[in-house]
Amino acid sequence: MFELNLMPGELTLQDLRRINKEHTVITLDKSAKVKIDRANETILKIVQEDRTVYGVNTGFGLLANKKIKKEDLEDLQRRIVLSHSAGIGEYVSNDTVRLMMILKVNSLSLGFSGIRLKVIQALITLVNKEVYPCVPKKGSVGASGDLAPLAHMSAILLGYGYVRHNGVILEAKEGLKIAGLEPMVLGAKEGLALLNGTQLSTTFSLEGLFYAEDLFASAIITGSMTTEAVLGSRAPFDKRVHDIRGHQTQIDTAKLYRDMLENESEISLTHVNCDRVQDPYSIRCQPQVMGACLNQIRNSALTLLTEANGVTDNPLIFVDEADVISGGNFHAEPIAFASDNLALAISEIGALSERRMALLVDKHLSQLPPFLVDNGGINSGFMIAQVTSAALASENKALAYPSSVDSLPTSANQEDHVSMATYAGRRLKNMAENTAGILGIELLAAAQGMDFRAPNKSTCKIEEAKKIIRDEVSFYDEDRYFTDDIEKAIKIVSSGVYNKFLDKNTIPSF
């Protein structure tokens, strides 16, 4: 369990990673109350003075010019939540909902939304009691924020919709009862404040970031193992090579390989005087390709951390100036770009791994038995495992097409350019699963190749990494039902167990 005292606007990437992985109990820092209350008082004053302000006493979207009577303001907020609960598809996971809700609490608590503390505390209570709204994954275009998903989250507070608790789907009112809450009536602007925002798009993208980071770490390990298995040269990882190019992420990545490979090993000493002049790119250019992937990961992390701590509501309440401004912070274009760049990184990590895998099974390049098995012919070995890698890599190439280049006008052309950030982030999970499969297959193949180099051993770190897979999967001595081995390897790749081999300063959320 992760216990978090939430200082609005000060979440770290480490916090966000833990929230996404663990049951989280949050308390809102007392310092937030003053700002929340002042913004709400501003909304109440607007209502009292009967000033016309979008979202407070007007319709929404193209209906913004329609003035709403005072006696209808509460009903207006109820209706927007219900009408916008229009998502479809499978429900997103509890982990995703938890992070989305805490991002929403973080944003609302900065004091620019005009919502009552009571409403924020209700969201916190649902999180703490593990009563998670059932939120369909499809139905948002990433502007005006994630309207449909956030409406499904918010409808619970009113007693509508469904929740999950202890793995069981319940009606909203039953979930509220478990949390010790009653259905509430929303005040002026509160429904709109709950619905406007990029929290689901940002959550999907953050999850993609965490997947990419774990895959990056595993790829450094599998790539180092494959380098040893195919008797690759250490020269391309030399610090001087990367320093003179100047890209910091390439420099940092080359160091990760040097840390794994060290200066020499028993295996490396067996080919000191070999006649091979250069290794194939999938071995030789690992720092350049993986360094470029790390650059995308780091840049996306900066964008996502900023968004996670920002205000994406509309309109915004500026108490000190007594201003209410309609803007466009709900437009998730920065998140769409971050997700698209993470998609490139995830795809390339897998593409490079698949090429190393192809090298391992090719006896002419690897100097290992064909398809990494003795008695070839009767045994097919890793032949079709490499085909699976190729299939997964090809699928990722299609999924990597940027979502942010698409836009369809919505709300009768009032919202005439949208980001498609929600899908941009959501598809990262599928891509990460594909790349984990590719890396898992390479991990098995690299360990197999190293075993063929016995009795010579690799460096201490690589041998330690190899032991992790060998503790789960034995040497492939003859053909057997292969998918069980692959699933075990995927589990290792996805678990983050190989993160410990990397300098924590290399990866943003480690």
N, C-alpha and C positions, 0 to 999 in steps of 0.2 A: 504494500500500500504506500502511495506517495502522498504525504501531507504537505500542502502548499498554502502558505500565506500569500495571497495574491495582492501584489502592489500593481495597480492598473498601469499598463504600458511598460512593464519591466520583465515580461517573460523572456527567458533565455531559450536557445535551441535545445539545451539539455533538459530544461523543464518540459518543453513541448514533446520531446522524444519520450520522456517518462510518462507524461499524461497519456500519450497514445498507446503505451504498453501496459500501464498499471491502473488498477482502481485508484482513483484520486479523491482525496478529501480536501476541499478547499475552504479557507476562510478569507473573507474580503477584508483587507486592511482597513482599519478605522479611518485612516486619512482620506479614503475615497468618499465617505459619506457626505462631507460638506459640498463637494462639487456636484454630486448626484442630486442632492436636495436643492441646491441653487438653480440648477438647470430645470428641475421640475417646477420650481416656483415661478420661473419665467414662463413656462407653458401655461400654468394656471392663470397668470396675469394676462396673457394673450387672450385666453378664453373669456376672462372676466371683462376685458376691455372690448371684446368682440372684434378684434383685429383679424383681418383675413391673412392666414398663413397656411401655405401648402402643407397638407398632411395633418394639420391640427384641426382645421374646420373647413377643409375643402375635400373634393373627391381626389382620386389618384390617377396618375398617368395622364391620358388625354382628357380625363374628367376633372383636371385640376382647377378649371375655372368655375366649377359648380360649388357654390357656397352651401355649407351644411349648418342647419339650425343647432343651437346649443343643446336642446333636448335630445338631439340625435347623435351627439358626438361619441358617446359610449357605444352605441349600436354600430356606428361607423367603424370603430376599431374591431369590434367582434366580426363584422361582415368581411373586412379585408382579410382577416386571418382565415376565415372559413373558405372564402372564395378563392384564395390563393393556395389552399391546400389541394393542389391539383397534380402532384407528382405521381409517377407510376414506376413499376418495376420492383425488383427485390429491395428489401430494406438494407441500408448501409449497416455496417457492423457496430456493435456497442463501442468499440475502441474509437471508431470514426466519430460517432455521435458525441462521445465524451469530450473529445478534443474540440469539436465544432462548438459545443455548448460553452466550454470554458473560454474559447476565443470570443464568443458572443458576450459573455460576462465581462471579459477583459475590456472589450470595446465600449460597451454600455457604461462601464464604471469610470470611464475617463471624464464623464460629466459634460458631454456635448450632445446628448440625445434627449434629455428632458423626461426620462422615464423614472418612475418611482423606485426607491430602494427596495420596496416590498417585492416588486416584480423580479428584480435581479436576484434577491435572496431566494425566491421560489425556484429559479433555475439552479442556483447553487445547491439547494436542498435535494432536487431531483438527482443531480450528479452525485452528491454525497451518499444518497440512499440507493444508488445504482438502479434508479428507475429511469430507463432510457427511452425517449420518444422513438417510435417507429417512423423512420424517415426514408421514403422511396428515393432511390439513387438517381432517377431520371426526371428531368423536367425543368432544369435551370439552364439559362444561356449565359450566366455570369454577368448580368446587368439587367435591371436595376438590382444588382446583387443576386443572391441565391434565394429568390422570393419563395418558390414552392417548397424547397426543402426547409427553409427557416419557418415557413408557415406551419408545416407539419410538426416541427419542434414546438412552436408556440401554441398550437391548438390544444395541446395537453393542459396548459395552464387554465384554459377555459372549460376543460372537461370533455373535449372532443378528441377523436382519434384513438390511437393505440400506443401502448408502451411495452417494453420488454423488461422483465425483472426475473432474475435467476433462470434465464433461458425460456421463460414462459411469456407468451403474448397475452396482454390483458387490455381491457378497455380503459380509456384514460382516467375515468373517475375512480376506478379500482386502484390504478397506479398512484393517483394523488392521495388516496387514503393510506396506502402503504408508506408514502413519504410524509404523512402527517399534514397534508395540505387540503384545502378546499378549492373548488373552481372559483376563479376570480373574474372580476369585471375590469376590463382595461380602461384606463383613462385616455384623455386626448393625446394623440400622437403615439401612444405606447404600442399599438399594433404595428404601425409603420416602422417604429424604431426596432422592433423585434425582427421584422421581415427584411428590412434593408440591410445589406452587408454581404461581404464576400466569404463568410466563415466556412461554408462547405467547400467552395473552390480552394480556399487556402488550406483546409484540412487535407483534402485529397492531394494537393501539391506537396504539403509537408510530408505526408506518408510516402509519396514518391521520392522525396529527398532522402528520407531514412532508408528506403529500399536501395536507392542508388548508392548511398554511403556504404551500406553493408555489402552490396555487390562489388563495389570498388575494392574493398578490403579483401574479399574472397578472391577477386581476380588477381590481385598482387600476389597472393599465396599460390594460386594455381599456376599463374604464369611463371613464377620462380621455380616451382616444381617441374614444369614442363621444360624450362630452360636447362635444368640439370638432366632430365630424362633424355633429351635429344642431343646432349653434349654441346649445348650452346655456349658461346663466348661471353665472358664477363666484360670485355672491353667496351661494348656499346653503353654500359651503365657508368662509365668513368665520369667523375664529377666535371672534369674539364670540358667534355663534350657538351654538356648541358649549360654550363655557366656562360659559354661564349654565345649561345643563342639568346639567353636572357629570360625566357618565360619562367616565372617563379613556380608555377604548378608542375612544369616539366622537371625543373631542378628538384623540387620536393619529391616527385614521384620516382625519379632516378635514385634518390637516396633510399627510398623504401625498398627498392630492389637490391641495392647494395647491402642494406641491413639484413635482408634475407639471405643473399648469396654470399656475403662476406668476401674475402679476397680469394679464397680457394676452398676446395673440399676434396675428399678422396676421389669423388667422381670427376671433378674438374682436372685433377692431376693425371687422369688417364688419357687425356686428349690434348696435352700441352703442345705437342709437336704435330698436330693433325694438319692435313693439307687443305682443309676448308678455309676459304678466304673470308666469306661473309655468311651470316645466318639469314634465313628468310625474314621478311619484314615483321611477321607476327611475333618473332623472337627479338629481333634487333631493334625494332621501333616501339617497343612497349612503353618506354618513358614518354615518347612523343605523343602517342595515341592516348594512353591513360592519363597523361598530364593534361591533355586537352579536355578529357572527360572531367577531371578534377576541377578544371577551370569553370566548366559549366555548373558543377555541383556547388562550388563556393559562391559563384555569382547568384545562383538561384537561392541559396541559403540566405544571403543578404537581403534579397527582395522579400522573401517569405517571412523573415524575422521582423522586418519593418512593417509588413502588412498585418502580421499577427498582433502587433502592439499599436496599430493605428485605429482611427475612427473611420468607418465606412458606411455610416448612417446618412440619411437625408430626410428633411433639411437638418442643418446643424445649428445648435444653440450656442451663441457666444455671449455668455452672461455679462462679462465686464463691459462690453460695448452695447449690450441690450439688442444685439442683432440676431436675426434668424435668416440663414442663407441657404438657398437651394443650390446645391452643387452636384458633383458627379463622382464622389469618392466610392460609390458602390460599383463603379465600372471596374471589372477585374482584369483589364488588359495586362497589368504588370504580372498578375498570377498566370495568365494564359501564356505569356512569354516564358516565365520561369518554368512552367510545366513542359512546354515544348522543348526547351533546352535540356531539361532533365530527360525527356524522351530520347533526345539525340545521344546523351551520355549512356543511358541504359542500353540503347540499341547497339552502340559501338562497343561497349564492354562485352556484350554477347557476341558481336560479330568477330571481334579479335580472338575471343576464346574459341569460337568455332573453327577459325583458321589454325589455331595451335593444335586443336584436336585432330583436324585433318592431317596436319603434319605428323602427329604422333603415330597414326595408323599407316602412314606411307613409309614402307621399309627403305625406300631409296633416300628419303630425307632424314628419317629418324635414326636409321641404323639399328632398328629394333625389329623383332619378328613381325611379319605382316599382321595387321589388325590386332597386334599386342597379345597374341596367344600362341602357345606352342602347338605343333601338329596342325598347322593350318590346312584347310581343306575339309577335314572332318570337323574342325572347329572354325566357326565364323568370327569368334571373338567380338571385338568392338566395331565390326563393320556397320551394323544397323544403328548402333548407338550414335555413330557419327552422322548418319542420315537424320536421326532425330534432332541432333544439334542444328543441322542445316535447315530443317523444317522450322524450327523455333526461331532461328536467326532471320529467315525470310519473312516470317509472320511479323516480327518486330519492325522490319523495314517498312511494311505497310502501316503499322500502327504509329510509326514515328512521324508520319506526315503531319505538319503543324496544324493544330486546331485553330490557332489564333488568326489565321488568314481567312477564316470563314466568318460571315456575319449574315444574319437574317433579321430584317426589321420586325419589331413586335409592338404591341399596344397601339395598333392603328397608326404606325409610323411615328408616334411620339418618341419611342425608344428605337431609333433608326440605325443604331450601330451597337452591336453587342460583342462580347469577348469570346464566348464559347469556352470560358476558362474551366467550367465545371467538368465537361467531358475531357478537356485537356489534362486535368489532374486525375480524373477517374480512370482513364485508360492506362495510367502508369503502373497500376497493380498488375494488370495482365502482362504488360511488358516485363515487369520485374520477375514475375513467375516464369516467363519464358527464358529470361537470362539466367535465372537461378538453375533452370534445367540444363542449359548449355554449360554453365560453370560446374554443375554437379557431375556431368558426364566427363568434362575435362579433368576434374579432380580425380575421378576413378582411373582415367587413362594415364594421368601423370604419375599417380602412385604405382600403377602397373608398370609403366616404363622404368621408374626408379628401381622397382624390384628386380627388373631384368639386369640392372647394373650391379646387383649384389655380387660379391660381398662389399663392394665399395659403397660408401655412404656419402650423403650430402652434408650440409652444414647443420649445426644443432637446431636452429630455428626451423629449417625445412623438414628435418627429421621429426621434430615435434609436431609440425603441421600434418605431416604424413601419418603419424601415429593416430591422430584424431579420426581420420577416415578408416585406417586399418583396424581400429578398435570396433568399428561397426561393420566393415565389409572386408572379407578375406580376399587374398590373391585369386585372380580369375584363372584357374588352372585348366578348366575345360568349360564348354558351353553349359550354361544354366539359365534358369528363368531370371532375366536380367533386370526387369523393371523394379524389383524390390531393392536391388543394389542402388539403382539410380535414385529412387525415392529417399533412401537413407542419405545419399550424398547431397541431394537437394536440401534436405532438412539441415544438414551441417552448414551448407552455404548460406542458407536463409537465417540461421540462428544468431548470427553475429559473433560466433565463437572465434572467428579469425580476426575480428577487430583488434584483439589484444596484441597482435603482432605489429600493429602500426603505431607510430608516434601519435598520441592523442591530439596534438596540435595540428595534425595534417587535415583532419576531417572536422567540419564545422560543429557537428552536434555530439561528437564523442566526449 
